[in-house]
Amino acid sequence: MNAPGTVRSRVNSSPRLEDYPYRLSDNVRFGDLDPNQHVNNAVYATYFETGRVTLMKDPRYGLTPPGLAWIMVRLDMHFRAELRWPGKIELGLGVARFGRTSVTFDQVVFSENTCVASAVAVGVLIDEVTRKPTPLTAEIVEKFRPWLRRDVEVAPPPKI
């Protein structure tokens, strides 16, 4: 049993796209390639950013209240297989943990039913004027509920 708010480790297992409730499709671009003719490692950060920003900035979900913004404080990527052009990719994202001022996301990139990369990303909620971290409200946490990753136990944020 894990401590509250921790993620059960699946490092040695293969991620499954169905465990990630937020998904979108994208294309591998010719410009994503490096001299080895596969997608350059730096491009994966852009793929992961596309998944997060598309979710967080969509006004239908209300994940970024007026006067607040999200900043990235950590991105740990695991490269699992080569990805080549041309091709289509599926991006998956699920909330894995809440901190006092942060949200941790598990993210994946799939191509042809194979996970080619995975990441853990941490975003911190800040006040746009002061640029200081601000605590997650119960309302914000509730709005994240549809995006909780399947197969992890997500505890509410710690109290102030």
Order of alpha helices (4+ residues) and beta strands (2+ residues): beta-alpha-beta-beta-beta-beta-alpha
